[in-house]
Amino acid sequence: MSKEPVALSDSRIKKLKGVTDPILYSIAAEISKTGEVAYQEGFLEALIEAIEIKY
């Protein structure tokens, strides 16, 4: 599985404008700005490695 960000289609980015939850709003705004997302399946291994290194 790729650890690289995935580009979103314009229609999916437009849907982010409907996010009103205060916690999710900043995430939606950043995704809208970059047009990319990373799915947990793609970065789970990197997260585990980072935790192992730290602890």
MODELLER restraints for C-alpha pairs under 7 A, 6 or more apart:
rsr = mdl.restraints
at = mdl.atoms
rsr.add(forms.Gaussian(group=physical.xy_distance, feature=features.Distance(at['CA:1:A'], at['CA:42:A']), mean=5.41, stdev=0.5))
rsr.add(forms.Gaussian(group=physical.xy_distance, feature=features.Distance(at['CA:2:A'], at['CA:42:A']), mean=5.14, stdev=0.5))
rsr.add(forms.Gaussian(group=physical.xy_distance, feature=features.Distance(at['CA:3:A'], at['CA:42:A']), mean=4.50, stdev=0.5))
rsr.add(forms.Gaussian(group=physical.xy_distance, feature=features.Distance(at['CA:3:A'], at['CA:43:A']), mean=5.13, stdev=0.5))
rsr.add(forms.Gaussian(group=physical.xy_distance, feature=features.Distance(at['CA:4:A'], at['CA:38:A']), mean=6.87, stdev=0.5))
rsr.add(forms.Gaussian(group=physical.xy_distance, feature=features.Distance(at['CA:5:A'], at['CA:36:A']), mean=5.69, stdev=0.5))
rsr.add(forms.Gaussian(group=physical.xy_distance, feature=features.Distance(at['CA:5:A'], at['CA:37:A']), mean=5.24, stdev=0.5))
rsr.add(forms.Gaussian(group=physical.xy_distance, feature=features.Distance(at['CA:5:A'], at['CA:38:A']), mean=4.67, stdev=0.5))
rsr.add(forms.Gaussian(group=physical.xy_distance, feature=features.Distance(at['CA:6:A'], at['CA:36:A']), mean=5.23, stdev=0.5))
rsr.add(forms.Gaussian(group=physical.xy_distance, feature=features.Distance(at['CA:6:A'], at['CA:37:A']), mean=5.25, stdev=0.5))
rsr.add(forms.Gaussian(group=physical.xy_distance, feature=features.Distance(at['CA:6:A'], at['CA:38:A']), mean=6.02, stdev=0.5))
rsr.add(forms.Gaussian(group=physical.xy_distance, feature=features.Distance(at['CA:7:A'], at['CA:35:A']), mean=5.80, stdev=0.5))
rsr.add(forms.Gaussian(group=physical.xy_distance, feature=features.Distance(at['CA:7:A'], at['CA:36:A']), mean=4.41, stdev=0.5))
rsr.add(forms.Gaussian(group=physical.xy_distance, feature=features.Distance(at['CA:7:A'], at['CA:37:A']), mean=6.61, stdev=0.5))
rsr.add(forms.Gaussian(group=physical.xy_distance, feature=features.Distance(at['CA:8:A'], at['CA:35:A']), mean=5.64, stdev=0.5))
rsr.add(forms.Gaussian(group=physical.xy_distance, feature=features.Distance(at['CA:8:A'], at['CA:36:A']), mean=5.71, stdev=0.5))
rsr.add(forms.Gaussian(group=physical.xy_distance, feature=features.Distance(at['CA:13:A'], at['CA:32:A']), mean=5.64, stdev=0.5))
rsr.add(forms.Gaussian(group=physical.xy_distance, feature=features.Distance(at['CA:13:A'], at['CA:35:A']), mean=6.81, stdev=0.5))
rsr.add(forms.Gaussian(group=physical.xy_distance, feature=features.Distance(at['CA:16:A'], at['CA:28:A']), mean=5.69, stdev=0.5))
rsr.add(forms.Gaussian(group=physical.xy_distance, feature=features.Distance(at['CA:16:A'], at['CA:32:A']), mean=6.88, stdev=0.5))
rsr.add(forms.Gaussian(group=physical.xy_distance, feature=features.Distance(at['CA:19:A'], at['CA:25:A']), mean=5.92, stdev=0.5))
rsr.add(forms.Gaussian(group=physical.xy_distance, feature=features.Distance(at['CA:19:A'], at['CA:28:A']), mean=6.92, stdev=0.5))
rsr.add(forms.Gaussian(group=physical.xy_distance, feature=features.Distance(at['CA:31:A'], at['CA:37:A']), mean=6.36, stdev=0.5))
